[in-house]
Amino acid sequence: MPDRAAQLATRYVRTHEAARILGISPRTLEKYRCHGSGPTFRKLGGRVVYAIDDLEAWADQAACRSMSDPRYVEARAAGHAHR
């Protein structure tokens, strides 16, 4: 059973703050959400929220060592496909 204190310590943020944390525009984050390529989100009532841990995990998945890194090439191609 998950630790109750850890659950309560999880901080959720709305789209604008999540975008600010990631350094992208809120509109870009909304597009990622629609296309399924963004961080995990939750729908609480009528609001979309993101857990800080999920934002960090999503950003960590995009880490690249060079422009020839397959993840970089894939991310660049995905970014151009949604324009």
C-alpha positions in Angstrom: 0.0 0.0 0.0 1.4 3.4 -1.0 2.7 5.6 1.8 -0.1 8.1 2.6 2.3 10.9 3.5 4.0 10.5 0.1 0.6 10.7 -1.6 -0.2 13.9 0.2 3.2 15.4 -0.6 2.6 15.1 -4.3 2.1 18.5 -5.7 -0.2 19.1 -8.7 0.0 22.1 -11.0 -2.3 23.4 -13.7 -1.3 23.7 -17.4 0.2 27.2 -17.2 2.4 26.4 -14.3 3.4 23.1 -15.8 4.4 24.8 -19.0 6.4 27.4 -17.1 8.3 24.6 -15.2 9.1 22.9 -18.5 10.0 26.1 -20.3 7.4 25.6 -23.1 4.2 27.5 -23.9 0.9 26.4 -22.4 -0.4 26.0 -25.9 2.4 23.6 -26.8 1.7 21.6 -23.7 -2.0 21.4 -24.7 -1.0 20.1 -28.1 1.2 17.5 -26.6 -1.7 16.4 -24.4 -4.0 16.1 -27.4 -1.5 14.1 -29.4 -0.5 11.9 -26.5 3.2 13.0 -26.6 3.3 15.0 -23.4 3.7 14.3 -19.7 1.1 12.2 -17.9 -1.8 14.3 -16.7 -4.9 13.9 -14.5 -8.4 15.2 -14.9 -9.7 16.2 -11.5 -13.2 17.5 -11.8 -13.1 19.7 -14.9 -9.4 20.6 -14.4 -6.3 19.2 -16.0 -3.4 18.9 -13.5 0.1 17.6 -13.7 2.2 16.0 -10.9 5.6 17.6 -10.6 7.2 14.1 -10.6 5.5 13.3 -13.9 6.8 16.5 -15.4 10.3 15.7 -14.3 10.0 12.1 -15.6 8.8 13.3 -19.0 11.6 15.8 -19.3 14.1 13.2 -18.3 12.9 10.9 -21.1 13.9 13.6 -23.6 17.5 13.8 -22.4 20.0 13.5 -25.2 23.8 13.4 -25.4 24.2 14.8 -28.9 22.2 15.8 -32.0 22.9 12.4 -33.4 21.3 10.7 -30.4 18.2 8.7 -31.7 16.0 10.4 -29.1 17.0 13.8 -30.4 16.3 12.8 -34.0 12.9 11.3 -33.0 11.9 14.3 -30.8 12.8 16.8 -33.6 10.8 14.8 -36.1 7.8 14.7 -33.8 8.0 18.4 -33.2 7.8 19.1 -36.9 5.0 16.7 -37.5 2.6 18.6 -35.2 3.1 22.0 -36.8 
